[in-house]
Amino acid sequence: FGIPSDETFVITTTNRKEITEDNFSELVHDGVTLYLLQSVDQMLLLATKERIDFLPHYDTLVKSGMYEYYASEGQNPLPFALAELIDNSLSATSQNTGIRSIQIKLLFDDSQGKPAVAVIDNGSGMTSKQLNNWAVYRLSKFTRQGDFESDHSGYVRPLSVPRSLNSDISYFGVGGKQAVFFVGQSARMISKPAASQDVHELVLSKEDF
């Protein structure tokens, strides 16, 4: 920082708690903002900016399917939710060299523990990181950047084809997790990347939360 060796300084948190050898181990290292000052009570010469990262309460996720969007249109919301789930499969199969297979199954027995809606495709599959990203609320599949690996890496929207084929039917207005928690109480994603021998599974469940 260009501080002369004979000059004293302190490092503090934004609430002016000095960081010392004794309390350094208690410091939350991920994303915390620190001040480098001449004294603990030094006046700040400029306004500071702090990046804040947070996870929403799980109710934000599991209750998102009941969002007023569904009531505001005055239409039956179930097709919108199913369209969103199919959209994920359209995107995953967009670069298939062979047949694109997407199946929708309504399971009314107890084979999955409770009645379920299953959407099955032969798409590219997702890694564990991509599954993790899918679970992040409000992380669009078309805008995932930085540390986030896209859950449909390399996907390019085809031009001049019907929306029903180009994975843009999420235009209808809901996200995958909103769709899931409108239809039911849990989501189970099972995926095997085409170039991997590993099968990855993700479960988001209101009961588990």
Beta strands, then each sheet from edge to edge (+ up, - down):
strand 1: 10-13
strand 2: 34-37
strand 3: 102-107
strand 4: 116-121
strand 5: 186-191
strand 6: 200-205
sheet 1: 1+ 2-
sheet 2: 3+ 4-
sheet 3: 5+ 6-
end
